[in-house]
Amino acid sequence: MNNTLRAWHDDVAALRRYLVEEGFVERRDGRYWRAGGTVGE
């Protein structure tokens, strides 16, 4: 995720946080996935 987000902005932590806060991405145990999906192994 970081490499993908870095294409738009250097502060990837802020972008991840915004994506989670807005409900586009979910996070659990340090793993991120598109909201509405499931965590893949």
N, C-alpha and C positions, 0 to 999 in steps of 0.2 A: 504494500500500500504506500509506503513512504516514497519509493522511487516514482510511482505514478503521480502522487501529489506534488512531488518536487518539481515536476514539469511546469506547474502553475505558480508555485510560491516556495520560498526557502523555509518558512515556518510550518513544517508538516504537522507538528503537534497541534497547532491551533486549527489547522484545516480538519484533522481527524476529530478533534473535540467538537467543532461546529457541525460536522457531518453526523456525529452521534447525537448531539443536542437537538438537531432538526429532524431526527428520525430516519435519515437516509441510510445509516450504517449502525449496526449493533456491535457490542464488544463484550466478550467474556473471556476470562483467563488470559488476557493479553492478545486475543485473536479477534479480528474484525471480519465482518461479512455484511453483505447488502441486507438491509432490513427486509423481513419477510422470508428470508432464506434460512438455511441451516448451516451449522458449522460442519465443514467437510474434514475428513481425516486424510 
